[in-house]
């Protein structure tokens, strides 16, 4: 797969696109590897990468992903696009699985 190496690319636009393209991998035999690679990007230095992470993270559905959502809100919660991305990302999660405060 070219997607996993793209998650570590030096270009932030490539990393952000790779996060989006990795979503279908969360239900495949390489789920563990894909999830770990995407979760590493939660604290990426580039806002575009963190924004795409926030949009994608609900597909992961793990405690680590939920912690990453909280972390992104803590660091980027003043950005309206990030808040909207987090709300969109957690929309499909069971009620109460993520507590959003900032």
Secondary structure, DSSP 8 states (H G I E B T S, - for coil): -HHHHHTT-SSHHHHHHHHHHHGGGGGSTTHHHHHHHHHGGGG-SSHHHHHHHHHHGGGT-SHHHHHHHHHHHHHHTTSHHHHHHHHHHHTTS-TTS-----
